């Protein structure tokens, strides 16, 4: 499978979105990811493959990857992607991953850190498209006072009473005290946690200490995904 590059868009700070169109149509579920291959010269030891969560919803018809880019500190893969011209190709494997929300009758608590917001952006955009939000609380931790996609989430809260978003802006943290103090029914919800590996490996055990069974917790992270 191949994607063709359309454009890139600066979100804030060191966060960029890259938009692609499929060379031939394919389907995916909100929350899934693609395994991408981008051949390039002078490749560093971080390789020519990356996992990227799809930040767009299927009805948008374009594939959107939202990532951090640090110019010279980023991998040669990211540098190559940043330099792509419209029409350039990138090879991908079929969509994969089970970090999806398909049963709208259940209640959810979704916890995101930084770029880990991307699967939830895809899912919430899709819920809005279908005019059917599940009962969902989104806890969103950000290093900046203007979290990416926050305008979309804020708009959804005004339309869908069952959707609520709670922001934690650094130095504020997402901890047990915050969860128990702001999401009283967290034990009744399925929990989804997405973000940098250290954050996910901290939050998931914390939820278990609060009495959430491990089988009710889904996690989504990719080691080194910020590089």
N, C-alpha and C positions, 0 to 999 in steps of 0.2 A: 504494500500500500504506500502511496505517496501523497504528501501535502505540498501545496504551492503557497509560497509566502505572499502575503498581501501587504501588510504594513506593521509597524510597531507604534506603540503609544506609551508615553511617559505617564505613570500614575502618580507617584510622589517619591521623593527621596531617591533611593536606588531601586525602585520597583518599576518594572516595565511589563506591558502586555504585548504579545506577539500574535498576530492574526494570520491564519492560514485557511485555505480552502482545499477540500479533498479533491484529488485528481479524478476520483470516481466516488460516487455516494457510498457512505457507510453509516451505520447507526451506532449509538452508544447510549448508556444510561447515565443520567446526572450523578456525578461522584466517581466515575471511572477515570482511568488514566491511560496514557499511551506510552509505549516504549519506543523512543525515537533514536534514529541513527543519522548522524550528520558527518559525512566524511570531510576531512580537511587536512591541509598540510601542517607540518610542524606541531603535531598533536602532543599535548602534555600527557603525563601519566594518569590523568583522570579520564582519559578515553574519549571515544566518539559516540557513546550512547548515554541517554538520560531517560529517566522516568518523569513525565510531566502529567499532573492532573489536568483534566480539561476544565477550564473555568467557564466556558460557555455552555448553554443549554442546547439540546438537539434542535429545537425550532429556530435557533439563530443561524443555523446553516454554516457558520464558520467555526473553526477550531481556534480557541483562544487559550494561550498559555500565559500565565502571569507569574513572573519570576523576579528574583533579585539579580541585579547586574552591578558588578563592582569594577568595571573597566579592566585595568591591568591585573587586578587581583582575582578576577574571575577566570574560570577554566578557558582553555582554547576553544572548547565546544561552545560556551556562552559567547565568546568573542566572535566566533564564526557566525553564530545565529544573529548576533547584533548587527553584523555587517551584511546580512542577506539583502539582496535586491528583489523587488517585486517579480514574481514568476519563478524564483529559485525554488528548488525542490528539497524536501526532507523526507527520508524514508521512515515509516512507522509500522509497528506491528499492530494487530487488531486490538481494540479496546479491551481492557481487563480490569478486574477489581470488584469487590463486593461492598465497597463503602457507599451503598445506595440506600435510599429511603423509598420504599414502594408501598408500604401498608399505612395508609393515611388515617386509619382508625386508632393507631397507637400514639402515645405521647413521647416526645423526644427532648433530650437536652444535648445540644451540640456545643462543643468547646473548641475554639480555634485560636491558634497563636500565629501571628504574622501571616506569611504566605499560605499557611494552613487553612486560610479562609476560602481558598479557591474551590474545593468541592462543594462548600455550602453556598457559594455564589451561584454555581451551576444549578444546585438543587432548588434554591429559593427562586431563582429566575424561572425555573420550570414550573414550580408550584404556582407562581403568579400567572404564567402562560395558561395553565390549566384552570385557573381561578379556584384552586382548592389547596389551601394550606393545611397541613396537619397541625396539631397542638404542639408547638415547637418553641423552645427557649434557646436562643443563641447567645453564648457568652464568648466575647471576642476580645482577645488581648492584643494590644498593638504597642509598638515602640514609638509611634508618632501620634500627635493629637488629631490627625485627619486620616483615620483608617481607610484603606482602599475599600471601595464598594459600600461605604457606610451610607451614602445618600440613597442607594437602592434599598438597603435594609430598612432605613428610617421610613422610606415611602411605604414599604410593605406593612409596617406596624400600623400605619394610619388606615389601611384598607382591610387588614385581616386581624380581627381581635385575638385569634388564637396564636398569633406570632408575636414574640417579644425579643428584643435584642438588648443585651447588657454589655457595655464597653468597660474594659479595664486598660487604662492608658498608663504606660510606664511612668513612674516607678510602681504603680499599683500592680498587684499580682493576682493570679487566679489561684486561690487556695481553699482549703476545707471550710474556713470561716466564711468566705464569700459565698460558696455554694450553699451551705446550710442556711445562711442568712438571707439569701435572695431567691433561692429556688426550693421552697419548702417541700414540694412533692417530688424531689429528685429521685427518690427510691421507686417512684411509680413510672419512671421514664426509661426509655432506652437511651444509652449514652454513646455519643460519637465524639472522638477526640482526634484533632488533626493539627499538625504543626511540626516544628523542628523535633528531631529525635529526642534530645534531652527533655524537652517540655512534655512530650507524649509519655516518656518513660517515668516522669514524675507524676503527672496527673492521673494516669490509669491506676497505679497502685494506691494513690490517695483516695480515689473513688471507692476502691475496695475496702479501705479502712473505714469508710463512711457507711459501709453495709451494702454496697451495690455488688451483686454477684458478677463475677468475671464474665459470665456468658452474656450479660446485658451490656457489655462495653465493647465497642468497635473502635479500632485505632487505624490511623492512616499517617504514615511518615515514610520518608525515603532518606537513608543515610547520606549526608553530604549534599542534600538537594539545594542548598543555598549557593553552591559554588559555580 
